[in-house]
Amino acid sequence: MDNIRIHLDTTSNIIGNPEIKKQIEDQLRNQFEKNLPEVTKRMSEIPALLTADVGFYSKLLDEAKNCYLSGLFHASVSMIGIASERFAIELSEKLKFKINEKEITEEELFEGPIQKQWRRLNLLEKSGLLKPEYVKKLKDIDNIRNKYIHPREEGDAKEDSLKTLKLYIEILNSRFSDEFTIVNGRIVKR
């Protein structure tokens, strides 16, 4: 007889039972308390963030950090990949295209929005909207993300998760310091 492998999760069927719900809540509470030292340790590993780059990708960064803190390292890598791509997409909205001094839209030029992240990053670099070192870091994030999204190789998801978080936060922090400085406790434009 062939072995049949199944994945079974009936929690949604039994959670309505008050006794079982109480047991599950107690298990979750105990698990959270047990994991608390590891969660706070991971909190200390994530660099501080100070940026004027705020967009939808900021929420995605928060989700990625929460995944990392919860020990969901594959999800964190994926979320940083999504956040960094969204950052580039939102930044690319500032691109202005011209042919013979006549402005054209991205859709007219590319027959639709720019689809490939690396093409988008290269355009952002050439336009001066992103410095080459930021483009390299965003490409590094994309390479790490691809390792997990398109599984071609094994990786250390925890290590890669923290690395992508640090790279992305470093990009956002350095863009802030490129544009602003703090003088006498106040943020001022350079």
Z-matrix of the N, CA and C atoms (Angstrom, degrees):
N
C 1 1.443
C 2 1.528 1 108.98
N 3 1.324 2 115.51 1 137.61
C 4 1.465 3 121.18 2 178.02
C 5 1.521 4 110.50 3 -73.90
N 6 1.322 5 115.00 4 141.51
C 7 1.459 6 119.23 5 173.67
C 8 1.518 7 108.88 6 -75.44
N 9 1.301 8 116.45 7 132.95
C 10 1.458 9 121.39 8 178.22
C 11 1.516 10 107.49 9 -109.79
N 12 1.316 11 115.79 10 125.76
C 13 1.458 12 120.96 11 178.74
C 14 1.517 13 108.26 12 -101.68
N 15 1.320 14 115.64 13 132.36
C 16 1.463 15 119.96 14 176.64
C 17 1.524 16 109.41 15 -134.36
N 18 1.287 17 114.67 16 158.35
C 19 1.462 18 122.32 17 173.97
C 20 1.523 19 105.16 18 -116.37
N 21 1.307 20 117.54 19 121.63
C 22 1.459 21 122.20 20 -174.13
C 23 1.524 22 109.61 21 -126.38
N 24 1.330 23 116.33 22 125.93
C 25 1.458 24 121.75 23 175.76
C 26 1.524 25 107.22 24 -140.10
N 27 1.317 26 116.08 25 106.87
C 28 1.468 27 121.02 26 -177.02
C 29 1.527 28 112.12 27 -106.42
N 30 1.311 29 116.83 28 19.28
C 31 1.460 30 120.67 29 -177.07
C 32 1.529 31 111.56 30 -54.47
N 33 1.323 32 117.32 31 -43.83
C 34 1.466 33 119.84 32 -177.91
C 35 1.520 34 111.93 33 -63.53
N 36 1.326 35 117.84 34 -25.56
C 37 1.464 36 121.20 35 178.83
C 38 1.525 37 112.18 36 -77.86
N 39 1.329 38 117.51 37 -29.58
C 40 1.463 39 120.03 38 -172.83
C 41 1.523 40 114.24 39 -106.86
N 42 1.350 41 117.37 40 -10.61
C 43 1.464 42 120.17 41 -174.72
C 44 1.535 43 111.80 42 -66.48
N 45 1.313 44 117.49 43 -18.35
C 46 1.460 45 121.08 44 178.40
C 47 1.523 46 113.34 45 -72.04
N 48 1.313 47 116.82 46 -17.38
C 49 1.463 48 121.17 47 177.71
C 50 1.535 49 107.89 48 -76.67
N 51 1.347 50 118.39 49 118.70
C 52 1.466 51 120.78 50 -175.34
C 53 1.529 52 114.02 51 -56.33
N 54 1.321 53 118.15 52 -37.69
C 55 1.473 54 120.17 53 179.98
C 56 1.521 55 111.01 54 -67.31
N 57 1.313 56 115.72 55 -43.12
C 58 1.468 57 119.76 56 -179.74
C 59 1.522 58 109.72 57 -69.25
N 60 1.325 59 116.77 58 -40.31
C 61 1.463 60 120.35 59 177.71
C 62 1.521 61 110.03 60 -58.19
N 63 1.315 62 117.67 61 -44.14
C 64 1.468 63 122.46 62 178.54
C 65 1.527 64 110.45 63 -61.69
N 66 1.340 65 117.41 64 -43.08
C 67 1.470 66 121.36 65 178.37
C 68 1.529 67 110.69 66 -61.09
N 69 1.324 68 116.01 67 -43.80
C 70 1.468 69 120.23 68 -178.92
C 71 1.522 70 110.01 69 -65.93
N 72 1.338 71 117.03 70 -42.69
C 73 1.467 72 120.15 71 177.92
C 74 1.524 73 111.01 72 -60.59
N 75 1.328 74 116.83 73 -42.58
C 76 1.464 75 120.71 74 178.50
C 77 1.523 76 111.03 75 -63.46
N 78 1.338 77 116.51 76 -42.95
C 79 1.470 78 120.65 77 178.21
C 80 1.532 79 110.80 78 -61.02
N 81 1.339 80 115.87 79 -44.57
C 82 1.465 81 120.01 80 179.78
C 83 1.526 82 111.26 81 -64.26
N 84 1.309 83 117.50 82 -42.97
C 85 1.458 84 122.52 83 179.10
C 86 1.534 85 110.05 84 -61.27
N 87 1.333 86 116.14 85 -46.91
C 88 1.467 87 120.58 86 179.05
C 89 1.526 88 111.10 87 -63.10
N 90 1.336 89 116.58 88 -41.82
C 91 1.467 90 120.67 89 179.46
C 92 1.524 91 110.40 90 -64.43
N 93 1.332 92 116.51 91 -41.20
C 94 1.459 93 120.10 92 179.22
C 95 1.530 94 110.45 93 -63.39
N 96 1.315 95 117.12 94 -46.62
C 97 1.465 96 120.67 95 179.37
C 98 1.522 97 111.52 96 -62.25
N 99 1.325 98 116.22 97 -39.77
C 100 1.461 99 120.84 98 178.82
C 101 1.537 100 110.73 99 -64.36
N 102 1.325 101 116.43 100 -37.55
C 103 1.468 102 121.34 101 -176.86
C 104 1.522 103 113.69 102 -85.10
N 105 1.323 104 117.76 103 -10.14
C 106 1.457 105 121.71 104 -174.72
C 107 1.533 106 114.03 105 -53.42
N 108 1.327 107 119.97 106 -45.99
C 109 1.471 108 118.50 107 178.56
C 110 1.537 109 112.69 108 -59.87
N 111 1.313 110 117.44 109 -38.77
C 112 1.467 111 120.58 110 179.42
C 113 1.532 112 110.82 111 -69.55
N 114 1.325 113 117.03 112 -38.10
C 115 1.466 114 121.19 113 178.68
C 116 1.530 115 110.16 114 -64.16
N 117 1.327 116 117.27 115 -45.94
C 118 1.468 117 119.48 116 -179.93
C 119 1.529 118 111.20 117 -67.83
N 120 1.323 119 117.12 118 -31.51
C 121 1.471 120 120.12 119 174.85
C 122 1.529 121 109.57 120 -63.39
N 123 1.344 122 116.41 121 -44.92
C 124 1.469 123 119.98 122 178.96
C 125 1.524 124 110.86 123 -64.63
N 126 1.338 125 117.84 124 -33.68
C 127 1.476 126 121.20 125 176.51
C 128 1.518 127 110.48 126 -58.06
N 129 1.328 128 116.02 127 -40.43
C 130 1.463 129 120.12 128 -177.53
C 131 1.528 130 111.90 129 -70.70
N 132 1.317 131 117.99 130 -17.49
C 133 1.461 132 121.79 131 -178.20
C 134 1.531 133 112.92 132 -83.50
N 135 1.328 134 116.71 133 -20.34
C 136 1.463 135 120.95 134 -177.21
C 137 1.526 136 108.79 135 -85.74
N 138 1.335 137 117.20 136 125.21
C 139 1.466 138 119.40 137 -178.96
C 140 1.528 139 112.18 138 -63.24
N 141 1.330 140 115.27 139 155.20
C 142 1.459 141 121.35 140 174.08
C 143 1.524 142 109.19 141 -66.24
N 144 1.325 143 116.13 142 154.84
C 145 1.460 144 121.69 143 -177.58
C 146 1.516 145 109.83 144 -124.56
N 147 1.321 146 116.39 145 129.17
C 148 1.452 147 123.35 146 172.32
C 149 1.517 148 106.18 147 -139.95
N 150 1.331 149 116.53 148 110.56
C 151 1.453 150 119.76 149 -175.64
C 152 1.520 151 111.27 150 -148.02
N 153 1.308 152 114.97 151 151.89
C 154 1.461 153 121.25 152 170.87
C 155 1.524 154 108.93 153 -101.95
N 156 1.327 155 117.01 154 -1.44
C 157 1.466 156 122.01 155 174.59
C 158 1.518 157 107.44 156 -82.63
N 159 1.317 158 116.25 157 99.19
C 160 1.457 159 120.69 158 -178.24
C 161 1.518 160 108.27 159 -128.27
N 162 1.316 161 115.72 160 126.60
C 163 1.456 162 122.28 161 177.44
C 164 1.508 163 108.22 162 -158.86
N 165 1.312 164 116.14 163 -166.61
C 166 1.462 165 119.95 164 178.69
C 167 1.524 166 110.63 165 -57.99
N 168 1.328 167 116.62 166 -31.53
C 169 1.465 168 121.57 167 179.62
C 170 1.529 169 111.94 168 -61.53
N 171 1.335 170 117.96 169 -20.96
C 172 1.467 171 120.78 170 176.88
C 173 1.524 172 110.66 171 -65.04
N 174 1.341 173 116.63 172 -41.11
C 175 1.469 174 120.66 173 176.30
C 176 1.523 175 110.24 174 -64.16
N 177 1.328 176 115.73 175 -38.78
C 178 1.466 177 119.95 176 179.62
C 179 1.528 178 110.53 177 -65.80
N 180 1.333 179 116.96 178 -36.70
C 181 1.468 180 120.50 179 175.86
C 182 1.530 181 109.66 180 -62.64
N 183 1.335 182 116.49 181 -43.76
C 184 1.471 183 119.62 182 178.14
C 185 1.532 184 110.82 183 -59.53
N 186 1.335 185 117.07 184 -41.60
C 187 1.472 186 120.37 185 177.81
C 188 1.520 187 110.90 186 -63.13
N 189 1.325 188 116.50 187 -41.67
C 190 1.467 189 120.85 188 179.72
C 191 1.520 190 110.41 189 -62.81
N 192 1.335 191 116.92 190 -42.21
C 193 1.463 192 120.54 191 177.66
C 194 1.526 193 110.53 192 -63.22
N 195 1.325 194 117.23 193 -43.28
C 196 1.468 195 120.50 194 178.61
C 197 1.527 196 111.54 195 -63.04
N 198 1.321 197 116.60 196 -37.77
C 199 1.470 198 119.27 197 175.81
C 200 1.521 199 110.40 198 -62.47
N 201 1.334 200 116.30 199 -45.12
C 202 1.469 201 120.27 200 179.64
C 203 1.527 202 110.40 201 -61.04
N 204 1.322 203 116.59 202 -46.03
C 205 1.464 204 120.27 203 -179.50
C 206 1.521 205 111.56 204 -61.79
N 207 1.328 206 116.97 205 -33.95
C 208 1.470 207 122.14 206 -179.43
C 209 1.525 208 112.78 207 -81.54
N 210 1.332 209 116.50 208 -4.24
C 211 1.463 210 119.54 209 -179.23
C 212 1.517 211 112.84 210 83.87
N 213 1.323 212 116.86 211 14.88
C 214 1.467 213 121.67 212 178.11
C 215 1.530 214 107.85 213 -94.50
N 216 1.316 215 115.54 214 75.00
C 217 1.459 216 121.56 215 -169.21
C 218 1.527 217 113.24 216 -71.03
N 219 1.322 218 118.05 217 -39.88
C 220 1.465 219 120.09 218 176.84
C 221 1.526 220 109.93 219 -62.46
N 222 1.333 221 115.98 220 -43.23
C 223 1.464 222 120.68 221 178.78
C 224 1.529 223 110.73 222 -63.53
N 225 1.323 224 117.10 223 -37.62
C 226 1.460 225 120.81 224 179.15
C 227 1.525 226 111.01 225 -64.44
N 228 1.330 227 117.48 226 -44.82
C 229 1.467 228 121.09 227 177.32
C 230 1.524 229 109.45 228 -58.96
N 231 1.321 230 116.30 229 -45.49
C 232 1.468 231 120.61 230 -179.92
C 233 1.524 232 110.83 231 -61.49
N 234 1.327 233 116.73 232 -44.74
C 235 1.467 234 120.51 233 -177.80
C 236 1.525 235 111.83 234 -66.34
N 237 1.322 236 117.96 235 -37.56
C 238 1.468 237 119.27 236 176.67
C 239 1.525 238 109.41 237 -66.61
N 240 1.336 239 116.97 238 -38.49
C 241 1.463 240 119.72 239 175.40
C 242 1.518 241 111.36 240 -59.60
N 243 1.315 242 116.11 241 -43.75
C 244 1.467 243 120.88 242 178.58
C 245 1.530 244 110.06 243 -66.11
N 246 1.330 245 117.08 244 -44.81
C 247 1.473 246 121.18 245 -178.97
C 248 1.524 247 111.22 246 -61.98
N 249 1.331 248 117.02 247 -43.96
C 250 1.466 249 119.35 248 -177.72
C 251 1.523 250 111.12 249 -69.72
N 252 1.329 251 116.93 250 -34.85
C 253 1.464 252 118.97 251 176.52
C 254 1.525 253 109.82 252 -68.48
N 255 1.327 254 117.00 253 -41.57
C 256 1.468 255 120.61 254 178.13
C 257 1.533 256 110.48 255 -63.08
N 258 1.333 257 117.12 256 -38.79
C 259 1.468 258 121.91 257 175.96
C 260 1.528 259 109.76 258 -57.27
N 261 1.326 260 116.62 259 -47.65
C 262 1.467 261 120.93 260 -179.26
C 263 1.530 262 110.67 261 -65.98
N 264 1.315 263 117.22 262 -38.55
C 265 1.469 264 120.59 263 178.63
C 266 1.523 265 109.86 264 -62.88
N 267 1.337 266 116.68 265 -47.70
C 268 1.462 267 119.45 266 -179.25
C 269 1.522 268 111.40 267 -65.71
N 270 1.327 269 117.34 268 -36.99
C 271 1.462 270 120.50 269 177.47
C 272 1.530 271 110.38 270 -67.88
N 273 1.329 272 117.31 271 -35.58
C 274 1.463 273 120.31 272 -178.82
C 275 1.527 274 112.26 273 -67.87
N 276 1.337 275 116.96 274 -15.98
C 277 1.468 276 119.60 275 176.00
C 278 1.525 277 111.02 276 -66.14
N 279 1.327 278 117.16 277 -16.12
C 280 1.466 279 121.61 278 177.84
C 281 1.527 280 112.13 279 -85.59
N 282 1.332 281 117.02 280 -9.54
C 283 1.462 282 120.11 281 -179.97
C 284 1.519 283 110.19 282 -65.82
N 285 1.328 284 115.93 283 138.50
C 286 1.466 285 122.15 284 175.53
C 287 1.522 286 107.11 285 -119.32
N 288 1.323 287 116.30 286 127.16
C 289 1.456 288 121.43 287 -178.77
C 290 1.524 289 109.49 288 -110.11
N 291 1.347 290 115.35 289 139.85
C 292 1.466 291 121.03 290 178.41
C 293 1.517 292 108.98 291 -136.74
N 294 1.307 293 113.70 292 143.11
C 295 1.463 294 120.95 293 169.45
C 296 1.518 295 105.84 294 -128.67
N 297 1.329 296 116.42 295 122.49
C 298 1.462 297 121.52 296 -177.26
C 299 1.526 298 111.37 297 51.66
N 300 1.328 299 115.43 298 46.79
C 301 1.460 300 123.81 299 178.12
C 302 1.533 301 114.01 300 65.26
N 303 1.324 302 117.44 301 9.00
C 304 1.458 303 120.71 302 177.29
C 305 1.525 304 108.39 303 -105.93
N 306 1.348 305 115.72 304 126.03
C 307 1.460 306 119.71 305 179.67
C 308 1.521 307 110.37 306 -68.55
N 309 1.342 308 113.92 307 137.94
C 310 1.470 309 120.17 308 174.20
C 311 1.523 310 107.80 309 -131.35
N 312 1.303 311 115.81 310 162.05
C 313 1.459 312 119.84 311 -178.94
C 314 1.526 313 110.41 312 -89.07
N 315 1.315 314 114.27 313 162.32
C 316 1.464 315 120.78 314 175.52
C 317 1.527 316 110.20 315 -58.11
N 318 1.336 317 116.15 316 -40.68
C 319 1.469 318 120.70 317 -179.45
C 320 1.526 319 111.25 318 -63.20
N 321 1.348 320 116.30 319 -39.68
C 322 1.470 321 119.46 320 178.86
C 323 1.522 322 110.63 321 -67.27
N 324 1.315 323 116.29 322 -39.85
C 325 1.459 324 120.55 323 -176.88
C 326 1.524 325 112.34 324 -71.88
N 327 1.333 326 116.13 325 -43.28
C 328 1.465 327 120.31 326 -173.96
C 329 1.520 328 113.37 327 -107.88
N 330 1.329 329 117.33 328 7.20
C 331 1.465 330 121.88 329 -175.63
C 332 1.520 331 110.32 330 54.86
N 333 1.307 332 115.23 331 49.11
C 334 1.461 333 122.36 332 -178.94
C 335 1.509 334 108.89 333 129.64
N 336 1.324 335 117.01 334 173.86
C 337 1.471 336 119.15 335 179.35
C 338 1.529 337 111.74 336 -65.96
N 339 1.322 338 115.54 337 155.94
C 340 1.465 339 120.48 338 177.08
C 341 1.528 340 107.32 339 -61.77
N 342 1.312 341 117.39 340 124.29
C 343 1.456 342 121.25 341 -174.44
C 344 1.521 343 113.74 342 -96.20
N 345 1.261 344 117.91 343 -32.63
C 346 1.458 345 120.63 344 -173.49
C 347 1.513 346 110.93 345 -95.22
N 348 1.334 347 116.27 346 128.37
C 349 1.460 348 121.81 347 -176.79
C 350 1.529 349 111.62 348 -59.02
N 351 1.318 350 117.59 349 -44.24
C 352 1.463 351 119.16 350 -176.05
C 353 1.530 352 110.73 351 -67.46
N 354 1.324 353 118.14 352 -36.65
C 355 1.467 354 121.15 353 176.71
C 356 1.528 355 108.90 354 -63.38
N 357 1.319 356 115.78 355 -43.71
C 358 1.467 357 121.35 356 178.38
C 359 1.529 358 110.00 357 -60.36
N 360 1.329 359 117.26 358 -46.52
C 361 1.466 360 121.13 359 -179.03
C 362 1.526 361 111.11 360 -62.87
N 363 1.324 362 116.74 361 -41.15
C 364 1.466 363 120.07 362 179.04
C 365 1.529 364 111.04 363 -63.05
N 366 1.332 365 117.18 364 -40.06
C 367 1.469 366 120.52 365 177.14
C 368 1.525 367 110.99 366 -66.00
N 369 1.322 368 117.00 367 -40.26
C 370 1.462 369 120.38 368 178.29
C 371 1.532 370 110.88 369 -63.85
N 372 1.325 371 116.44 370 -36.58
C 373 1.470 372 120.20 371 177.27
C 374 1.523 373 110.86 372 -68.51
N 375 1.328 374 116.33 373 -47.80
C 376 1.467 375 120.10 374 -178.79
C 377 1.529 376 111.91 375 -62.88
N 378 1.323 377 116.62 376 -31.49
C 379 1.468 378 120.81 377 -179.72
C 380 1.521 379 112.10 378 -79.11
N 381 1.329 380 117.40 379 -13.58
C 382 1.455 381 121.14 380 -177.99
C 383 1.524 382 113.27 381 86.90
N 384 1.331 383 117.99 382 4.85
C 385 1.463 384 120.48 383 178.60
C 386 1.536 385 111.88 384 -77.99
N 387 1.332 386 116.78 385 -21.41
C 388 1.467 387 121.68 386 176.17
C 389 1.523 388 108.99 387 -133.55
N 390 1.318 389 116.10 388 133.50
C 391 1.453 390 120.50 389 176.25
C 392 1.528 391 109.46 390 -72.27
N 393 1.340 392 117.37 391 152.18
C 394 1.472 393 120.64 392 -179.10
C 395 1.532 394 113.49 393 -54.80
N 396 1.337 395 117.49 394 -37.09
C 397 1.470 396 118.74 395 -178.86
C 398 1.535 397 111.52 396 -67.55
N 399 1.341 398 117.94 397 -30.03
C 400 1.464 399 120.55 398 176.81
C 401 1.524 400 110.21 399 -73.24
N 402 1.322 401 115.53 400 -39.45
C 403 1.470 402 119.92 401 178.14
C 404 1.522 403 109.46 402 -60.61
N 405 1.332 404 116.56 403 -43.57
C 406 1.467 405 120.14 404 179.71
C 407 1.527 406 110.37 405 -61.08
N 408 1.324 407 116.84 406 -43.66
C 409 1.472 408 120.26 407 -179.42
C 410 1.523 409 111.14 408 -66.06
N 411 1.321 410 117.55 409 -39.57
C 412 1.468 411 120.15 410 177.37
C 413 1.533 412 110.78 411 -65.75
N 414 1.319 413 116.66 412 -36.40
C 415 1.471 414 120.19 413 176.11
C 416 1.532 415 110.41 414 -68.55
N 417 1.328 416 117.18 415 -36.31
C 418 1.470 417 120.49 416 175.87
C 419 1.531 418 110.19 417 -61.84
N 420 1.335 419 116.31 418 -43.71
C 421 1.472 420 120.42 419 176.94
C 422 1.517 421 110.03 420 -59.91
N 423 1.330 422 116.70 421 -44.75
C 424 1.463 423 120.89 422 -179.17
C 425 1.533 424 111.20 423 -62.31
N 426 1.327 425 116.80 424 -40.04
C 427 1.472 426 120.07 425 177.87
C 428 1.527 427 111.50 426 -63.33
N 429 1.329 428 116.70 427 -42.17
C 430 1.468 429 119.93 428 178.88
C 431 1.520 430 109.66 429 -65.90
N 432 1.325 431 116.87 430 -45.39
C 433 1.470 432 121.71 431 178.07
C 434 1.521 433 110.58 432 -55.84
N 435 1.326 434 116.53 433 -45.72
C 436 1.470 435 120.66 434 -178.45
C 437 1.524 436 112.45 435 -62.08
N 438 1.327 437 116.05 436 -28.71
C 439 1.464 438 120.21 437 178.26
C 440 1.530 439 110.52 438 -59.85
N 441 1.334 440 116.81 439 -32.00
C 442 1.463 441 121.44 440 -177.10
C 443 1.527 442 112.94 441 -100.21
N 444 1.323 443 116.68 442 -33.58
C 445 1.464 444 120.04 443 -179.07
C 446 1.528 445 110.32 444 -74.49
N 447 1.291 446 116.69 445 -40.67
C 448 1.464 447 123.13 446 178.46
C 449 1.527 448 106.27 447 -116.39
N 450 1.341 449 116.88 448 76.72
C 451 1.469 450 120.21 449 -169.84
C 452 1.526 451 113.48 450 -55.33
N 453 1.308 452 114.09 451 105.58
C 454 1.453 453 120.39 452 177.03
C 455 1.514 454 111.10 453 -116.85
N 456 1.314 455 115.30 454 -19.54
C 457 1.459 456 119.10 455 -176.58
C 458 1.518 457 109.21 456 -150.83
N 459 1.293 458 115.32 457 159.40
C 460 1.458 459 121.26 458 176.56
C 461 1.525 460 108.44 459 -80.27
N 462 1.302 461 115.59 460 152.37
C 463 1.456 462 119.91 461 176.58
C 464 1.513 463 109.84 462 -149.71
N 465 1.297 464 115.62 463 170.59
C 466 1.453 465 122.05 464 174.41
C 467 1.524 466 106.13 465 -96.80
N 468 1.335 467 116.73 466 98.21
C 469 1.461 468 122.01 467 -172.51
C 470 1.529 469 111.86 468 -60.17
N 471 1.325 470 117.58 469 -38.07
C 472 1.470 471 119.78 470 179.71
C 473 1.525 472 109.98 471 -64.76
N 474 1.314 473 116.33 472 -48.08
C 475 1.461 474 121.01 473 179.99
C 476 1.529 475 110.97 474 -63.05
N 477 1.330 476 116.79 475 -44.99
C 478 1.467 477 120.76 476 -179.33
C 479 1.526 478 111.43 477 -67.53
N 480 1.322 479 116.76 478 -34.14
C 481 1.460 480 120.87 479 177.77
C 482 1.526 481 110.15 480 -62.50
N 483 1.307 482 116.90 481 -49.18
C 484 1.462 483 120.71 482 179.42
C 485 1.526 484 110.60 483 -64.95
N 486 1.319 485 116.94 484 -39.35
C 487 1.469 486 120.33 485 -179.85
C 488 1.532 487 110.77 486 -62.14
N 489 1.342 488 117.69 487 -44.56
C 490 1.464 489 119.88 488 -179.19
C 491 1.534 490 110.78 489 -67.76
N 492 1.325 491 116.55 490 -38.67
C 493 1.469 492 119.52 491 176.19
C 494 1.523 493 110.65 492 -59.44
N 495 1.333 494 116.00 493 -47.46
C 496 1.463 495 120.35 494 -178.86
C 497 1.526 496 111.52 495 -63.47
N 498 1.335 497 117.13 496 -43.06
C 499 1.467 498 120.32 497 178.86
C 500 1.525 499 111.07 498 -60.39
N 501 1.318 500 115.62 499 -47.28
C 502 1.461 501 120.20 500 -176.28
C 503 1.530 502 111.06 501 -66.31
N 504 1.317 503 117.36 502 -44.72
C 505 1.465 504 120.74 503 178.67
C 506 1.526 505 110.19 504 -64.82
N 507 1.330 506 116.98 505 -37.04
C 508 1.465 507 120.65 506 177.06
C 509 1.530 508 111.06 507 -61.33
N 510 1.330 509 116.73 508 -40.95
C 511 1.472 510 120.86 509 178.05
C 512 1.528 511 109.82 510 -61.56
N 513 1.334 512 116.34 511 -50.70
C 514 1.466 513 120.08 512 -178.06
C 515 1.525 514 111.70 513 -63.72
N 516 1.334 515 117.39 514 -41.94
C 517 1.464 516 120.90 515 178.69
C 518 1.527 517 111.79 516 -63.31
N 519 1.335 518 117.03 517 -44.54
C 520 1.459 519 119.41 518 -176.21
C 521 1.525 520 111.21 519 -70.58
N 522 1.318 521 117.88 520 -30.89
C 523 1.469 522 119.83 521 175.48
C 524 1.529 523 109.83 522 -65.55
N 525 1.329 524 116.52 523 -34.72
C 526 1.460 525 120.01 524 176.75
C 527 1.521 526 109.89 525 -64.45
N 528 1.342 527 116.11 526 -48.49
C 529 1.466 528 119.06 527 -177.07
C 530 1.530 529 111.66 528 -70.66
N 531 1.324 530 118.47 529 -19.98
C 532 1.472 531 120.91 530 173.30
C 533 1.525 532 110.58 531 -68.02
N 534 1.326 533 115.90 532 -32.51
C 535 1.456 534 121.42 533 -172.75
C 536 1.534 535 114.02 534 -102.68
N 537 1.347 536 116.04 535 -29.72
C 538 1.460 537 120.28 536 -173.77
C 539 1.528 538 110.58 537 -131.71
N 540 1.321 539 114.03 538 162.35
C 541 1.451 540 121.29 539 171.11
C 542 1.530 541 107.18 540 -140.63
N 543 1.302 542 116.12 541 164.92
C 544 1.458 543 120.01 542 178.04
C 545 1.521 544 107.73 543 -110.77
N 546 1.341 545 115.59 544 121.19
C 547 1.461 546 122.17 545 -179.01
C 548 1.525 547 107.41 546 -125.00
N 549 1.324 548 115.85 547 123.53
C 550 1.468 549 121.16 548 -179.52
C 551 1.533 550 111.68 549 51.53
N 552 1.325 551 116.47 550 40.85
C 553 1.449 552 121.16 551 176.39
C 554 1.520 553 114.75 552 78.19
N 555 1.340 554 117.53 553 6.96
C 556 1.466 555 121.01 554 -179.81
C 557 1.522 556 109.53 555 -118.15
N 558 1.307 557 115.27 556 143.74
C 559 1.453 558 121.00 557 176.40
C 560 1.532 559 107.74 558 -83.35
N 561 1.357 560 115.36 559 124.18
C 562 1.473 561 120.16 560 179.43
C 563 1.529 562 109.56 561 -129.19
N 564 1.327 563 115.43 562 147.75
C 565 1.458 564 122.02 563 178.71
C 566 1.515 565 109.64 564 -71.86
N 567 1.308 566 116.61 565 138.88
C 568 1.486 567 120.56 566 177.49
C 569 1.504 568 110.42 567 -70.79
